[in-house]
Amino acid sequence: MKPYCYPIDLHDHLFTPLIDNNFTRTSPPFLFFRNNQLSDLPSEMKNLIKLRSIILNYNRFKSFPEVLYQVLSLETVLLGNNQVGGVDPCRLMKLVHLSTLDLSNNDLLNIPPELGLCTSLRCLSLEGNPFRTPRTAIVARGTDAVLEYLRSRIPT
């Protein structure tokens, strides 16, 4: 089968679960599932070895999708405007190509200091969450300031 090199755009289809997992055989580089009703992703997605970017904004995720921790090729994960309550920074660190992570407008009550050790991150969006630290002024200064602040909070 010829490798798939075009994005798969399935936004605004109001999927609840992903009905057909056949796309996992093609390993597309980009997946757009924006504005659906997804709350989980199929475990078969771990086989998407060429997936670089996944857009999951405006869905119903309550946590960072487990399977994405296994997709080591990921560079961009957009999970804004969901209900994500937390991420596992130790598992995120294994995504060594992850440069953009959007967790804006979710339900994050705290940001683990270890997230500051995700040195590949160049763009970290945390705006619109109910956490108290880091303060809004630090978040407004951008990704580098947030990561530096988080690293300073890691217990020694």
Secondary structure by P-SEA (a helix, b strand, c coil): cccccccccccccccccccccccccccccbbbbcccccccccccccccccccbbbbcccccccccccccccccccbbbbcccccccccaaaaaacccccbbbbccccccccccccccccccccccccccccccccaaaaaacaaaaaaaaaaaccc
